[in-house]
Amino acid sequence: MMTKKIFVLFIFLVTFRIINAQVYVVKDTSVYYYDKIIKDADANSFDIINHTNLAYAKDKKHVYHKGVKTEYDATTFEIHEKHWRNKTYFSDKNDVYIYDYYTKSYFPIGSTSPKSFRKYNDKINIDDESIYWENIRITDSHSETLKIISYEFFCDKNNVYYKDFKLPLDINSLKIFKSENKSIDFIGDDTKIYSDAGYVHLMNTSRFKYINYNYVKDDKKVFYRDKLLRADAITFHVPNSKMNHYAKDKYHDFYLGNVFPNRVPKKHLVNDNAFKSYFDWISSQLKKAFSKNLTAIKIEKEPIHSLKELYTFSASNHTKIRKGKHIYVNEKPQPFIDASTFIIYNNDYAKDKRQVYLIYEYDDHVTFNPIKDVDPNSFSIIKENDKYTSYCRDAKNVFLDFDKIEGADPISFRVLNDNFGYDKNAVFYRKKMISNLNPIPDNSIKKIDNNYYRYGNQILFINTYNNDVIVVKHPNKNNFKVINHYYALNGNTLLYQGEIIGALTENESILTERNHLLKTSNNKTYKYGRLINIKDKSRLRKYGNTKYLTDGVQLFTTNTKQIPIAPISNVYNGNGYRSYITFKNGKALYDNYLFDIDLLSFEEFKNSDFAKDKNYVYFKGKTTKYDPKTFHVFSRDFISDKNGVYYKDALIKEADVASFNQFYYYGFDKNNFYFNGKIIPRFKINLKK
């Protein structure tokens, strides 16, 4: 019985090989791929390349893939098996072609010396001219002078690199800094340190000290990884090498990026577990204090049966809002709310005589969050069909959530749906005015499919990444087909993100569509809305982990027009986990906004949208009022300069700049603790254990 099964399996495998080999058939003077004739193929010179599973063949003039003529050079075309990153790669006299798993096809990498393309190590490839990080060509690199610094740092005669990104370091004064285990986590030059997380720090490199994998310093600055600490660099040290997370200076104790508001008693410094337990206890004390809303005002609690119930939030364990002399969330008084003038509209908005609040509903509690710059006396929620919407207004402005809608007229503003509104002058998508679109009274927005919408006779594309709206030119409302979130057909016109990128011929159809990729039956491939072909030596791809694109030569915006921003050779610090990209010519880029900087003094603050140079502090690429010499980022919530401490851009008048620091979510100084706009004097919180 077993012998019979083996024989059947053998017959199947042999049959499969014969069938697979016969996908190309030469018969008389014609060549077929399965039963489809290959037009103009030369039967006499036709040869199936010895990789039949890839379905490639050639004659004396052309290379064919699955019966379709390609633009590879037939004379020099080679398939290389067992490539170190992919199973195969191709080459001809024009380029090297690497398999792209995203597009499920092969793309040119831009090699001008394809015959010499070869492996250098597990991550780096080279040819006789250029260096490739994996399969990405590094523009203007020089393979003959390649030197490996560490696993991801390397250099040539012109530049220093981290992966495929150029670093703003002077190759002639390059310095290498090793950790205690001899790994290289930092490199630098005379004035800068670059970490393997993608951040540049201006430092005195002659005084640079690697303390451990958590902390580094020079004579003035201390960093927890890539976060600048407010610490005394001269006295900062790790007193116990077995407790790498704990550090101290003459003023404070530190746990990772947190600064203790008090000295840690020695009994909690016996080991990591005891220290972490004390950290958690301090956190719980602060959380408990702020959750009780402690203030300088003494509140006498009212009996629950005497309170008037105003609202119940069903999604947060039926949290109840009640009213007496004070407003209560369940049984907790809210002393910052004026109960006599308090109005709750629904589970989004409330107000009193002083302030308008946006209500956040969580799993187990509800919070009231003040909205800036709203006049409570003229405030109202905009209604449509007698139902409250997410939009509100006062006498001067229209708001959505916490933000003002610039340019919106509060008197004539109407809501179309949760995301669209209009006034007498314009149409708005959320908080942005839509250019080139006139308001149509009493006309609704209708979703066609995915990111495409209909408004009157117009068709719109919504870019949900940045809330931009594209108005489709010459819309064919009777013959409009949405393909996916990005592509659509307007008649026979092909659109990407609402803009024209080409047209389909009469018999051309779409074979493959996958996010930003689209292929047609005429062997056209569009990637990010751009037509790609083999003759184009470039390979359009995302630039690192950023929102931008590159063809290996230029950096582009991601819209359909793909506006060139700068040559890749001018780009510094392209690591996508950072907010800013900088350039050799003294420019910086934030979210498609290009602006001038002083490159030599430019630094970015980790986990924020702030950066600075010697002249300005920048937030999201725009100059701010803050003083660059004294500016410090504690977290996304707290920042400071010589003029004060700020909580989410609002000045904390009570805060002491000189002694301010941050522990976990909580700001503190010599007098108070600060959190979520509330202040508690230090003496009211017990930190002794």
SULSULMO-V125159 format. One record per pair of residues at least 6 apart in sequence whose ideal C-beta (glycine too) atoms are under 7 Angstrom apart, sorted by the first residue. I is the first residue (numbers start at 1). GAP is how many residues later the second one is. Records with the same first field share a line. If there is no record, write none. Layout:
# SULSULMO-V125159
I->GAP ; GAP
This chain:
# SULSULMO-V125159
20->32
21->31
23->10 ; 11 ; 32
24->7 ; 9 ; 24 ; 33
25->7
26->17 ; 20
29->14
30->7 ; 13
31->7 ; 10 ; 12 ; 15
32->6
33->33 ; 34
36->31
38->26 ; 29
41->18 ; 23
42->17 ; 18 ; 19
45->14 ; 15
46->11 ; 13
47->10 ; 11
48->9
49->7 ; 8 ; 9 ; 30
51->28
54->25 ; 34
55->10 ; 11
56->7 ; 8 ; 9 ; 23
57->7
58->6 ; 16 ; 19
59->15
60->14
61->13
62->7 ; 12
63->7 ; 9 ; 11 ; 14
64->6
68->455
70->464
71->462 ; 463 ; 464
72->18 ; 20 ; 462
73->19 ; 20 ; 21
76->16 ; 17
77->13 ; 15
78->12 ; 13
79->9 ; 11
80->8 ; 9 ; 11
81->6 ; 7
83->6
84->35
85->49 ; 50
86->12 ; 13
88->11
89->7 ; 8 ; 9 ; 10
90->7 ; 16
91->6 ; 23 ; 26
92->22
93->21
94->20
95->13 ; 14 ; 15 ; 16 ; 19 ; 442
96->13 ; 15 ; 18 ; 21
97->9 ; 10 ; 11
98->8 ; 9 ; 11 ; 37
99->7
100->7
102->415
103->414 ; 424
105->420
107->432
108->426 ; 429 ; 431
109->23 ; 26 ; 28 ; 430
110->27 ; 427 ; 428 ; 429 ; 442
111->6 ; 16 ; 19 ; 26
112->17
113->14 ; 15 ; 16
114->13
116->11 ; 12
117->8 ; 10
118->7 ; 8
119->6
120->6
123->10 ; 11
124->7 ; 8 ; 9 ; 30
125->7 ; 10
126->6 ; 17 ; 20
127->16
128->15
129->14
130->7 ; 8 ; 11 ; 13
131->7 ; 10 ; 12 ; 15 ; 25
132->6
133->30 ; 31
136->28
137->415
138->23 ; 26
139->413 ; 414 ; 429 ; 430
140->18 ; 429
141->15
142->14 ; 15 ; 16
145->11 ; 12
146->8 ; 10
147->7 ; 8
148->6
149->6 ; 27 ; 35 ; 38
150->33 ; 34
152->10 ; 11 ; 44
153->9 ; 31 ; 34
154->7
155->6 ; 16 ; 19
158->13
159->7 ; 12
160->7 ; 9 ; 11 ; 14 ; 27
161->6
162->32 ; 34
165->379 ; 408 ; 409 ; 410
166->405 ; 406
167->27 ; 405
168->24 ; 32 ; 404 ; 405 ; 414 ; 431
169->18 ; 19 ; 20 ; 23 ; 25
170->19 ; 20
173->16 ; 17
174->13 ; 15
175->12 ; 13 ; 14 ; 30
176->8 ; 11
177->7 ; 9 ; 10 ; 11 ; 31 ; 33
178->6
179->6 ; 31 ; 34
180->32
185->10 ; 11
186->7 ; 8 ; 9 ; 24 ; 30
187->7
188->6 ; 17
190->15
191->11 ; 14
192->8 ; 9 ; 10 ; 11
193->8 ; 10 ; 12 ; 15
194->6
195->31
197->28 ; 29
198->375 ; 377 ; 379 ; 380
199->27 ; 379 ; 405 ; 407
200->373 ; 403
201->22 ; 402
202->399 ; 401
203->15 ; 18
204->14 ; 15 ; 16
207->11 ; 12
208->8 ; 10
209->7 ; 8
210->6
211->6 ; 27
212->26 ; 32
213->31
214->10 ; 11 ; 30 ; 31 ; 42
215->7 ; 8 ; 9 ; 23 ; 32
216->7
217->6 ; 16 ; 19
218->15
219->14 ; 15
220->13
221->7 ; 12
222->7 ; 9 ; 11 ; 14
223->6
224->32 ; 33
226->380
227->30 ; 379
228->404
229->25 ; 28
230->29 ; 402 ; 431
231->18 ; 21 ; 23
232->17 ; 18 ; 19
235->14 ; 15
236->11 ; 13
237->10 ; 11
238->6 ; 8 ; 9
239->9
240->6
243->29 ; 32
245->10 ; 11 ; 27
246->9 ; 23 ; 29
247->7
248->6
252->7 ; 8 ; 409
253->7 ; 10 ; 11
255->24
258->405 ; 406
259->402 ; 403 ; 404
260->403
261->402 ; 407 ; 426
262->425
264->14
268->6 ; 7 ; 10
269->6
278->411
281->408
282->405
283->381
285->400 ; 401 ; 402
286->380 ; 387 ; 399
289->391 ; 395 ; 396
290->385 ; 388 ; 390
293->39 ; 40 ; 41 ; 42
294->386 ; 390
295->40
297->38
299->27 ; 34 ; 36
301->32
302->22 ; 23
304->27
306->18
307->15 ; 16 ; 17 ; 21
308->14 ; 15
309->11 ; 13
310->11 ; 12 ; 13 ; 34
311->10 ; 33
312->6 ; 8
313->6 ; 34 ; 48 ; 53
315->46
316->45 ; 46 ; 47 ; 48 ; 49 ; 50
317->47
319->10 ; 11 ; 46 ; 47
320->10
321->6 ; 8 ; 23
322->6
323->16 ; 19
324->15
325->14
326->7 ; 8 ; 9 ; 13
327->7 ; 10 ; 12 ; 15
328->6
329->37
334->34
337->15 ; 31
338->14 ; 15 ; 16
341->11 ; 12
342->8 ; 10
343->7 ; 8
344->6
345->36 ; 43
346->42
347->12 ; 14
348->10 ; 11 ; 42
349->7 ; 8 ; 9 ; 10 ; 32 ; 43
350->7 ; 9 ; 18
351->6 ; 25 ; 28
352->24
353->23
354->22
355->15 ; 21
356->15 ; 18 ; 20 ; 23
357->11 ; 12 ; 13 ; 14
358->11 ; 13 ; 43 ; 44
359->7 ; 9
360->6 ; 7 ; 9
370->307
371->28 ; 31
373->31
374->20 ; 25
375->19 ; 20
378->16 ; 17
379->13 ; 15
380->12 ; 13
381->7 ; 8 ; 11
382->7 ; 9 ; 10 ; 11 ; 31 ; 33
383->6
384->31
389->26
390->10 ; 11 ; 28
391->7 ; 9 ; 24 ; 30
392->7
393->6 ; 17 ; 20
394->16
395->15
396->14
397->7 ; 13
398->7 ; 10 ; 12 ; 15
399->6
400->30 ; 31
403->28
405->23 ; 26
407->19 ; 26
408->15 ; 20
409->14 ; 15 ; 16
412->11 ; 12
413->8 ; 10
414->7 ; 8
415->6
416->6 ; 28 ; 29
417->28
419->10 ; 11
420->7 ; 8 ; 9 ; 25
421->7
422->6 ; 17
423->16
424->15
426->7 ; 8 ; 13
427->7 ; 10 ; 12
428->6
429->33 ; 38 ; 40
430->37
432->35
434->35
436->35
437->21 ; 34
440->15 ; 16
443->12 ; 13
445->8 ; 10
446->7 ; 8
447->6
448->6 ; 32 ; 34
449->33
450->32 ; 34 ; 35
451->10 ; 11 ; 13 ; 34
452->7 ; 9 ; 30 ; 36
453->7 ; 9
457->18 ; 20
458->13 ; 17
459->13 ; 16 ; 18 ; 21
460->9 ; 10 ; 11 ; 12
461->9 ; 11 ; 36 ; 37
462->7
463->34
465->82
470->27 ; 28 ; 29
472->18 ; 23 ; 26
473->27
475->15
476->14 ; 15
479->12
480->8 ; 10
481->7 ; 8
482->6
483->6 ; 27 ; 30
484->29 ; 31
486->10 ; 11 ; 29 ; 30
487->7 ; 8 ; 9 ; 26 ; 31
488->7
492->11 ; 12
493->7 ; 10
494->7 ; 8 ; 9 ; 10
495->6
496->30 ; 33 ; 64
497->32 ; 62 ; 63
499->61 ; 62
501->25 ; 28 ; 59
502->29
504->16
505->17
508->12 ; 13 ; 14
509->11 ; 12
510->8 ; 10
511->8 ; 9 ; 10
512->6 ; 7
516->11 ; 12
517->10
518->8
519->6
524->7
525->7
527->13
528->12 ; 21 ; 30
529->31
530->10 ; 32
532->8
538->13 ; 14 ; 15
539->12 ; 13
540->9 ; 11
541->8 ; 9
542->7
543->6 ; 7 ; 12 ; 31
544->30 ; 31 ; 32
545->31 ; 32
546->28 ; 30 ; 35
547->11
548->7 ; 8 ; 9 ; 10
549->7 ; 9 ; 13
550->6 ; 18
552->16
553->14 ; 15
554->10 ; 13 ; 14
555->10 ; 11 ; 13 ; 16
556->6 ; 7 ; 8 ; 9
557->6 ; 8 ; 35
565->24 ; 29
566->17
570->13 ; 14 ; 15
571->10 ; 12
572->10 ; 11 ; 12
573->8 ; 9
574->7
578->26
579->11 ; 25 ; 30
580->8 ; 9 ; 10 ; 24 ; 31
581->7 ; 8
582->6 ; 15 ; 17 ; 20
586->10 ; 11 ; 12 ; 13
587->7 ; 8 ; 9 ; 10
588->7 ; 9 ; 14
590->30 ; 31
591->29 ; 30
593->28
595->26
597->16
598->15 ; 16 ; 17
601->12 ; 13
602->9 ; 11
603->8 ; 9
604->7
605->6 ; 28
607->29
608->25 ; 28
609->10 ; 11
610->7 ; 8 ; 9 ; 23
611->7
612->6 ; 16 ; 19
613->15
614->14
615->13
616->7 ; 12
617->7 ; 9 ; 11 ; 14
618->6
626->15
627->14 ; 15 ; 16
630->11 ; 12
631->10
632->7 ; 8
633->6
634->28 ; 33
635->27
637->10 ; 11
638->7 ; 9 ; 24 ; 29
639->7
640->6 ; 17 ; 20
642->15
644->7 ; 8 ; 11 ; 13
645->7 ; 10 ; 12 ; 15
646->6
647->27 ; 30
652->22
654->18 ; 25
655->14 ; 19
656->13 ; 14 ; 15
659->10 ; 11
660->7 ; 9
661->7
665->10
666->7 ; 8 ; 9
667->7 ; 8
668->6
671->10 ; 11
672->7 ; 8 ; 9 ; 10
673->7 ; 9 ; 12
